[in-house]
Amino acid sequence: MIPVLLSRYTKEFKYNLSLATPVILGMLGHTLVALVDNIMVGQLGTAELAAVSLGNSFMFIAMSLGIGFSTAITPLVAEADGKGDFAEGKSSFKHGLFLCTALGIALVLMVFVAKPLMYAMNQPPEVVELAMPYLNLVAVSLLPLIVFQGFKQFSDGLSLTRYPMYATIVANVVNVLLNYIFIFGKFGFPELGVVGAAIGTLASRLIMVAYLWYLLSKHYKARDYVTHIKFFTLTKSMLKKVINLGFPSAMQMFFEVAIFTAAIWLSGILGKNPQAANQIALNLSSMTFMVAMGFSVAAMIRIGNQKGMNRFRELRRIAFSIFLLTTIMAVVFAVLFMLFNTALPKLYLDYDDPANFIDNFEVVSIASKLMLIAAVFQISDAVQVVALGALRGMQDVKIPTVITFIAYWLVGFPISFYLSMYSDYGSSGIWIGLLAGLTVSALLLFIRFNYLSKQLILSEKDQAQIPS
C-alpha cells in the first residue's frame, strides 16, 4: 500500500529533476563565483578572506532585494504559458525586466551610500580597509546581475531552465581566469589581491547577461519575447501586478538573507577568525541551499502552469512530490556535512603556510562546529524555500512575507544575538539562532501551503457542483 501511495509522488521525480537540475547548476554557478573568490583570496590570508566576507555582506542584502523581486516574473510567465497567452506572457516579462533594471540602478546607488557604515560596525580595521576597494567594483556588478535575473526568471517561466545555466557556466570560466590573472598578478598584469577578485566578478556578470540574451534570441519559443521589446511602453495595471508580487517576494528574500548577513556582522564583532570561519560555513551552506532553490523554482514553474490550467489536485500532488524529493536531498547533505565537517573548511585555507598556521587552525576549528549546526538545518532550510516557491507559484506572497519576518527577526535573530554576545556559545550561538529561524519558517510556510492548496481543491469542487 505504501509503495503505491509513494508512487503518486515519486513518478514526478524524473521530470522535477530535469527541470530543476539546470536551475541548480545555474544557482550553484552564482555561488561558485563567491567560492572561487573565497578560495583564491583565502590563499592571501585570513584578513583578506574576512574582507571579501564583509564586502559581500553588503552585496547580499542588495542582491536579495533584486533577486527576490525578479522572482515575480516566473509565476506570471508560467501561468501565461499554461494558458497559451503570448501577449500576457510578453507583457509580464517586459514590465518585470523594466522594473529589475530600475531596481538594479537603485541598488548600486544604495550600496555606495551605505559603504561608510562599515567604519561604524565595530569590524576589524584591517578588514574594513581591504573591503572598501573590493566593494566599489562589486557594487557596480549588481546592475548586470539583476538584469540577468530578469532574463533568467523569464526563461524559467517558459521551462527553458538550461539557458541561464549555460550563461552561468561561461561566466564562471571568465571569473576563474580573470581572478587568476588579477589576484595574483599573472601574465604581466599587476597583483591586485581582493580588487582583482572584484574585477573578475564584474566582467563575468556583464558577459553572463549578454550571453543569456543571445541564447534566448535564438530559441523559437523565446525569440519573440526577448526581441523588439518596447521597453518604455508600459501600463499601470501590469506594473502594479508585477510590483504586488515582486515587492513581497523581495522582502521575503531580504528577511532571510539579512539574518545571514547579520551573522557575518556578529561574527566580525567576535574577531577576524570567527568572521572567516563564518564565511566558510556560510559559503558551503549556500551551495547546498542552491540545490533547494532549484527545486523551489521547479515548484514555482509547475504550480504556475497548473494554476493557469485550473488543475488544483495536480498542483497539490506535484508540490508534495517536490517536497519529498527536496527532503531526501537535504538528508544526504546533512550526512555529508557531519562526516566532513573538518575536511571541507580546510579547502579554504593554506595549511602549509607556517606564518598563518595558528590563525588557520582556529578558523577551521570554529568552522567545523558551525558545519554540524548547518547539517541539522539542511532539512528546514530546504522545506522553507520550496514552500516559498510553491506559494509564489500560487501568487500568494503577502502572508509568507509576514511569516519570514516573524521566523527570522522575532525568533532567529534574538537567539543569535544573545547566544553570541552574552554566552559562551560564540559563533555557534549565531548559527543556533539561524537554525531556530529556519525551522519556524519551514513549519509555518508548509502549513500555509497545505491550507491554501486544500482550499483551491474545495473551491474546484464547489464550482463543479454549480448547475450550468
N, C-alpha and C positions, 0 to 999 in steps of 0.2 A: 504493500500500500504506500509506504513512504517513498520508495523509488519512483512510483507512478506520479505522486504529487510533486516530487522534486523535478521530474522531467518536464513539467509545465514551465519551469524556470530555466533549467539547465539547457534546454533546447535553444534558448536565445543566446547562450554564451558565445557561440561562434560568431554570430553577426555583431553582438555587442563588442567583442574583441576586435573584429575587423574595422569597426567604426572608431573605437577608442584608441587602438594602437597608434595610428598616425598622430592623433592628438597628444597622446602620452609622449611619444618621441619628440614631437614639436615642443611640448612644455618642458620636457627634460632638456631640450636644446637650450631653452632660455636659462634654465638652472645651470646648465653646463658652462654657459658664459661666465657665470659667477664662480663655478667650481674651478674652471681653468684660471681665472683671475686669482682666486684664493690660493691655489696650489703654487702657481708661479710666483706670486707676490710673497707667499709664505717662505719661499727659499731665501728671501732677503732678510727676514727676521720677524719676531712676533709683533713689534711695533707697527711695521708695515701692514701685517695681516689685520691687526686691530684697526688701522686707519681705513682700510678698504671696508671693513665691517661698519665702522662709524659713518663713513660716507654713504654707503649703501642703505643705512638705516633711514636716511632722509629720502633716498630714492624709493625704498619700499613703500613708504606712505603715499608718495605721489603716484607711483606705479599702481598701487592698489585702487586708487580712485579712477585712474584711466582705464585699467583693465576691467575693473568691476563695472564701470559704465558701459563699456563696449559689449558686455555680455547681453545687453538688451537686444542687440541686433539678431542674435542666433534664434531665439524662440519666435520672433516676428517673421524672419525669413523662413524658418522651418514650418510654421503654421501656414504661411502663404504657399509654400511649396507643396504642403499636404493638400491644400485646396486647388492647386494648379493655377494660382493667380499671380502671373508675372508682374503686372503693374504694381500690385501691393507689395510684392517682394522687393522690386527695384526701389520703390519709394522708401521702404523701411531701411534698406541699405544706404541709399543716398543721404537721407536725413541723419542716420546713425554715423556715417563717415564724416559728415559736416560737423556734427557735434563733437566727435572724437578729435578732429583736427583743432577745433576751437579750444577744447579742454586741454589738449596737449600743449598748446601755446601758453595757456594759463598756468599749467603745472610747472613748465620750465621757469616762468617768472616767479612762481611761488617758491621754488627751491632756492633760487638766487636771493630772494628776500629773506628766506629763513636761515641762510648759511651762518650769519653771526651768532645764532642761538648755540652753536657748538661751543663757543667760548664760555657760555653761561651754564653748561650742563655738567660741570664738575667731572669732565673727562681728562685723561692723562694729557698734559700739554704737548708732548712729542707726537702723540697720536693725532691730535687736532691739527697740528702744523702739517703733517703729511696728508691728512684727509682733505684739506681745503683745495689744493690744486687738482686733486683727483675728482672732486665733486663738480668743478667747473665744467669739464668736458662731459662727464656722465649725465649731468643735468640737461645739456643740450640734446643728448641722445634720447631723452624722453619723448620728444616730438615724433621722430620716425617710429619709435616703439609703439606709441598709442595709435598712430595712423595704421601701422601694421596690424594692430589688434582689431581695428575696424574691418580691414580686409579679411583677417583670419576668422572673425566671428561670422561674417557673411558666408565665407567658404564652408565653415562648419554647418551653418544653417541649411546649405544645399547638400549636405552629406559628402562634400568634397574635402574630407579631412586630411588627405595626403599632401595637398599642395602647400599648406603652411609648414608641414614637416620638411618638405624639400627645401623651402626657403630658409628654414632654421638651420638645417644641416650645412648649407652653403655659408651662412653667416658664422657658424661655429668654426669652420675651416679658416675663414678670413680672420676671425678673432684670435685663434691659436697662433697663426702665422705672424700677425702684427704684434701680439703680445711678446712672442719670442724675439722679434726684431727690436721693439722699443723698450721693453722692460730691462733686457739685459744688454742692449746696445750691440746688435749683431749687424753684419754686412756693412760696416762703416757708419751706421746710424748711432746717435748719441744714446747713452744709457739713461733712461728717464724714470726707472723704477715704477712707482704706483701711477704716475702720469701716463706712462706707456700702456698700462692696462686700460686706462680710460680712452686712449686713442683707439685701441683695438675694439672696444665696446661701441664707440660712436660709429666708426667705419662699418662694422659688421651690421649694425641696425639699419643704416642707410641702404646697404646692399640688400638686406632682408626684405624691406618693403618694396623696393623696385623689382626684385626677382619674383615676389609673390604676385604682384600686379601683372607681370609679363606672363606667368603661368596661367593665371585666370583668364587673361585676354585671349589665350589660345584654345581654351576649352569651350566646346559647343554649348554647354549648359550655362556657363558663367559669362561668356563673352559679351552678351548684350547687356548684362548688369553693370560691368565694370568699364565699358566704353561709352562714349557720348553721354557722359554724366553732366547734366545741367546743375552744377554744384550749388549755385546760389538761387535756383528756382525752388523755393521751399513753401510748405504750407504749415500754418499754425497747428492744425489738428494733428499732423504726423509728428511735428516737433514735440508737441505735448505728449503724444503717445510714447515716443522714444524716451523722453525725459522722465515720464512717470514710471517707466520700467528701469531706466538706466540709473537714475539717482539713488533709489533704494538699493539697487544691486551694488553700486559703487560704495555705499555706506556699509553694506554687509561685508564686503571685502576689506574696507578700511578698518572696521572694528577688529577684524581678525588679524590683519597684518600689523595694525597699530600695537596690539598687545605683544606680538613677537618683536616689534621694534622697541617697545618699552623694555622688553627683556634684554635687548642689546644695550640700552642706556643704563639699566640697573646693573648689568654685569660690568659696564665701564666704571661705575662707581666703586665696584669691588676691586678693580685694577685691570691692567692691560692683559695679564694672563687669563683671568676669568673671562674677559671680553673675547679674547682669541679662542678660548675653549667653547664659549657660547656660539661663536661664529661657525666653528667646525660642526658642532651638533646641529645647529640650525640649517647649515648647508646640506648635510646628509639627510635630515628630516624633510627638507624641501624637495629633495629628489624623489622620495617615496610619496610625498604629497602630490607631486605632479602626476603620478600614476592614478591616484584617486581623482584628481582633477580631470584626467582624460575620461574616466567613467562618468564624471559629473556632466561633462559636455555631451557624451553619448546619451545620457538620460535627458538632457535638455533638448537635444535634437529629436530623439524618438518620441518623447512625450509631446513636444510641439507638433510633430507630424500627426500623432494620434488625436490630439486636441483639434487640429484642423479638420480631421475626418470624423470627429464626434464618436470615436471608438473608446469609450471610457473604461470598459472592462479590460481591453487590451492595454490601455495606458497603465493601469494598476499592475497587471501581470508583468509587463515589460520592466516597469520600475523595480519591482521586487526581484526580478532576475538580475538586475544591475546591482542592487543592494547585496545580494548573495555573492555574486562574483567579486565585488569590491572587498567584502569582508574576508573572503578566502585569501585574496592577495595581501590584505593587511596583516593577517595572521602570519603569513610567510615572512613578511618584512620584520615583524616583531621578533620572530625567532632569529633572523639574521642579525638584527641589532644586538640581541642578547649574546649571541655566540661570538660576534666580532666587535664587541664594544670597545676594546682596546686597540685592535689592529686597524680599524678604519680611521680613527683620528691620527694615527702615525703617518698616514699617507700625506697629510698636510704639512708636515714639518721635516726638516733635515736633521735626523737623529745623529748624523755623523759630524755635526758642527759642534766642536768642543766649547766654543765661546758662548753658545746659546743653549748648552745641554740642560742646565738647571731649569731655565725658563720653559724649554720644550717639554721636559719631563713633567713639570707642573701642569702645563696646558693639557697634555694627554691624560694625566691623572684625573683632572676635573672633567674633561670631555667624556671619558669612559663612563663616569657616573651619570652624566646627562643622557648618554645613549640608552641606558637602562630605563630611564623615565620615558624617553622618546619611544622606546619599544612598547611600553604599556599604552601610550595614547595613539598608536597606529590605527586601532580599530575605530575609536571615537572620532579621530580626525577624518578617516575615510568616510564614515557614515554621515557625518555632518556636511561634508562638501557634496556628496552625492545627493543628499536630501535637498540641499540648496539648489542644485542643478535641476532636480525633478520639479521643485516648486517654481523655479524660473520658467521651465518648460510649460507649466500651467499658468504662467504670468501672474503668480502670486508672490509679491515681493515685499509688501509693507509689513505684515506681521513677522515674517522671517527677519526683517531688519531689526525689529524690536527684540526678538529672541537673541540675535547675535550680540546686541548691545548688553543685554542682561547677563548673558553667559560669560562674555569676556571682560566686561568692565565693572559689573556689580558682583561677580563671583571670582573670575580668574585673576584679575589684576590685584585686588586687595590681598589675596593669598600670596601672590608672587612678591608683592612689596613687603608684606610683614615678614614672611619667612626668610627673605634675602637680607633685609635691613636690620631686623630685630631678633634674629635667631641664629643658631649655629649652622643652619642648613646652607647658607650662602648661595652659590649658583644653583644647587639642587632645589632650593626653595623656589627660585624663579620658575623652574620647569614643573614643579608640583602644581603651581598656580596655573600654568598653561594646560596641564593635564585636567585640572578641575573645570576650566572654562570650556575646553573642547568636549568634555563628557556631557556637561549640561546642555551645550549647543546641540550635540548629536541627539540626545533624548528628546528635547523639545521640538526640533525640526522634524524628526521622524514621526512624532505624534501628530504634528501639523499635517504632514503629507498623508498619513494614514486617514486622518479625519476628512480632508478635502477630497481625496480620491473616492472614498465611500460616498460622500455627498454627491459627487458627479454621477456615480452609478445609480443612486437613488433618484436623482433628477431625470436620468435617462429612462428609468422605469416609469416614472410619473408621466413623462411625455408619451411613452408608448401606450399608456392606458387611456389617453385622451382620444375620444372618437374623432375620426376625420370628417 
